[in-house]
Amino acid sequence: MSPKGKVLFRVDATPEIGTGHFYRCLSLAAMICSEFDVCFGMATEDVKIKTILETRGFHLIKLADFNYKPPDDRDDSEEIPFDLEDHLHMVDLVVLDGYWFGRHYQEALRAFEAKIVVIEDHGGGHFFADLIVNVAAGLKPEDYTSDNQQVVKALGPSFALLREGFLQKAQEKNHSTNKLIERVFVCFGGSDFYNKTLEVSKWILINSKMNVHAVLGDGYSYMNLMNGLAEDFQGRVNISKGLNEIDMIQVIDQSTLGVVPSSGVLFECIACRLPVISGLYTNNQEQIYRGLVDEFVFLPAEDFSNEHLSKAWGMFTPDTEKLMIKNQERLIDGKSAERFRTLFKSLC
């Protein structure tokens, strides 16, 4: 066993499934790397991801390619064949993040000495795991079962998988109110497979006087359409692509309102105490969305249809803004890293 212990993250990022799974694993890796050696097992050729891991000092194990489908097109029984048998020497913990690392993959991993951590989004089920992580609100330990009677369940926003800068923002007492212009932050993840960014941005520009700052991921493939929108609404559209953590925080801080799906970017907005409209972009976001609706940390827009977007927009007032910010401060305190380090050390 390594003096520090070794953690292997099994995760992927593709245009079909986006980059959310990778970035939340990267956030978790940054939280625990002071106590553990970290490596990533991925079927990726993405140069930016390789560079990010190299910069962090995290070794990348290149695994065989897998033909991913968009999450909503996936068959629940579809799994990746077990592909870690040659890479588990001296590994103490394996973190699985992805819908394709299911029952058979977990069972195969059980034959090795490494403990299993599963990051999941369904909000319940049976897992062959030592630690189950789900950051959605409203979950109960009894929603989960495991073959391991000692399984630990890290549930709720207090375990938010946020990058270091966002954890620091969540711990600040006084948040920036320097809004240079009335601007809406719009972001639908790394690839935005269905191009909701364009649809939502256009709605805002037509139905309000606010400007739009659209933040796109590296996998976004509709750049010509977004550039066309910027030409149609001269001076009202700012477009950024592939922002780093610091730049993303700056954009959020300088925005009046956010419109984002119920994914990792929603937790980033909450950590920055940004009033936000959120809804469902893919089915796998429903657990986060439903769990947080009752917490009133965002204005609900369901499927981002014109009807629901209009209703949420009409709810944005100074009073609802104050209530949202107060609830956001209560929900995410920025101390996830301390909690995860304690949990991971307890497993070794």
Beta strands, then each sheet from edge to edge (+ up, - down):
strand 1: 6-10
strand 2: 37-42
strand 3: 59-62
strand 4: 93-97
strand 5: 115-119
strand 6: 125-127
strand 7: 131-134
strand 8: 144-146
strand 9: 152-155
strand 10: 183-187
strand 11: 211-216
strand 12: 237-241
strand 13: 257-261
strand 14: 276-279
strand 15: 299-300
sheet 1: 3+ 2+ 1+ 4+ 5+ 7+ 9+
sheet 2: 6+ 8+
sheet 3: 12+ 11+ 10+ 13+ 14+ 15+
end
